[in-house]
Amino acid sequence: MNDTLDTITVLDVDTPDETDSAKRRRSGCALVPYKSNVPALVTTPGSLGDLDAYIRAANMAPMLTAEEERALAVRLRDTGDLQAAQKLTFSHLRLVVSVARGYLGYGLPHADLIQEGNIGLMKAVKHYDPERGVRLMTFAVHWIRSEIQDYVIKNWRLVKLATTKNQRKLFFNLRQMREDDKMLTTDEANRIALSLNVKPEEVFDMEERMNGGDTPIESPDSVETEGGSFAPIDWLSRDDDCPVQVLTERAKERLARDGLRAALGSLDERSRRVIQARWLNEDREGNMAPLTLQELAEELGVSAERVRQIEKKALAKMRDVLRTDKENLE
């Protein structure tokens, strides 16, 4: 159920007396056949899908006595009777409506709150043990509240505000425990922290979170100025600093080092010395300091022209090796 309800399933209850039938006719509802011999309660044409009709149907659901409730719970537990589960669930729909109404202050649709509460009710029916001597209503209210609270926390803001137990307690109790709407004082924070068994720092943190709002990273309403807009995306670092780009650049550097090492390994000793001295030589400060052809000629005992020829031939061979490695990689 979101904002509307197409149909409202009613459990397989005993045939109502004439008075109940009259009540249903006055409320604009009628029982019509539904699959699996379970009737479905739908509103009259023109009002189908109305949330108020669902609430009226929930309030008209027959309430069970303690003996009836226990008998149905035993049937469900021992035999897995789904009709017993349906009767137990339907008889407590009014409880879900009542609990969900208490969370309307968070600005979420009432129908959605009821739907989440219904999920909690069905979980409660599944785990209910009649031997504990507790009525289903007392047991189910905790499951209903838990499901509704989870829904509120996940949907109240785009970014989830409460992820720990202490944060959940503060989220649902902080506003009620505040004395006024003024700025939270240290004494008041200490009082709330002591009452909820949390730290004062957590109280201030939740107060800040709840008073803040979600800011879209790209806002169409951003103010444009000569220096650009004030959208958060404009505060981010350059694209080259994103993790994907950084990892890509690191991979390229690693492949370049490996390829260069392989290319140098394909040269003879003299050619390798020429390439290292001309292209890879560094001074003490880490700056490139290539040797001249004449310096290499004196070191190797050949002419400068011969050194140039060795360099040209070595570069061509290294280029072929690097090209082959690139093709194999692709």
Residue pairs with C-beta under 8 A, 6 or more apart in sequence:
1 54
1 111
1 112
1 114
1 115
1 118
2 109
2 111
2 112
2 115
3 51
3 109
3 111
3 112
4 49
4 50
4 51
4 111
5 49
5 50
5 51
5 53
5 54
5 111
6 48
6 49
7 40
7 42
7 48
8 40
8 41
8 42
8 53
8 54
8 57
9 34
9 38
9 40
9 41
10 31
10 38
10 39
10 40
10 41
10 57
10 61
10 90
11 38
11 61
11 83
11 86
11 87
11 89
11 90
11 91
12 37
12 38
12 39
12 83
12 86
12 87
13 61
13 62
13 87
13 90
14 62
16 24
20 60
23 60
24 30
24 31
24 41
24 60
27 53
27 56
27 60
28 43
28 44
28 47
28 53
29 41
29 42
29 43
29 44
29 53
29 56
29 57
30 41
30 42
30 44
31 39
31 40
31 41
32 39
32 40
32 42
33 39
33 40
34 40
38 83
38 86
41 57
42 48
43 49
43 50
43 53
47 53
51 110
51 111
54 111
54 114
55 97
57 93
58 93
58 94
58 96
58 97
59 94
59 97
61 90
61 91
61 93
61 94
62 91
63 91
64 72
64 87
64 88
64 91
66 135
69 88
69 91
69 130
69 135
69 136
70 130
72 81
72 84
72 85
72 87
72 88
73 84
73 88
73 128
73 129
73 130
73 136
74 130
75 81
75 84
76 84
76 85
76 88
76 125
76 128
77 129
77 130
85 122
85 125
85 126
88 125
88 128
88 136
89 118
89 121
89 122
89 125
92 121
92 136
92 137
92 140
93 118
93 121
95 121
95 137
95 140
95 141
95 144
96 114
96 117
96 118
96 120
96 121
96 144
97 114
97 117
99 117
99 141
99 144
99 145
99 148
100 110
100 113
100 114
100 116
100 117
100 144
100 148
101 110
103 113
103 148
103 149
103 152
104 110
104 113
106 152
106 156
107 156
108 151
108 152
108 155
108 156
112 151
112 155
113 148
113 151
113 152
116 147
116 148
116 150
116 151
117 144
117 147
117 148
119 147
120 140
120 143
120 144
120 145
120 146
120 147
120 148
121 140
121 143
121 144
123 143
123 147
124 136
124 139
124 140
124 142
124 143
124 144
125 136
125 140
127 143
128 136
128 139
128 140
132 139
149 168
149 172
153 160
153 161
153 162
153 168
153 171
154 160
157 213
157 214
158 214
159 214
161 167
161 171
161 206
161 209
161 210
162 168
162 170
162 171
162 206
166 196
166 198
166 199
166 202
167 202
167 206
169 196
169 198
170 192
170 196
170 198
170 202
170 203
170 206
171 206
171 210
173 192
173 196
174 192
174 203
174 206
174 207
174 210
175 210
177 191
177 192
177 195
177 196
178 184
178 188
178 192
179 188
184 203
184 204
184 207
186 200
189 200
189 203
189 204
189 207
190 200
192 198
192 203
193 199
193 200
193 202
193 203
215 232
216 231
216 232
217 231
217 232
217 233
218 231
218 232
218 233
219 231
219 232
222 229
222 230
222 231
222 234
223 229
223 230
228 234
239 245
240 246
240 249
255 329
259 321
259 322
259 325
259 326
260 318
260 322
262 321
262 325
263 317
263 318
263 321
263 322
264 272
264 275
264 276
264 318
266 317
266 318
266 321
267 275
267 314
267 317
267 318
270 300
270 310
271 310
271 313
271 314
271 317
272 314
273 296
273 300
274 296
274 300
274 307
274 310
274 311
274 314
275 311
275 314
275 315
275 318
277 290
277 291
277 295
277 296
278 290
278 291
278 296
278 311
279 290
281 288
281 289
281 290
281 291
282 288
282 289
283 289
291 299
293 304
293 307
293 308
294 304
296 304
296 307
297 303
297 304
297 306
297 307
300 307
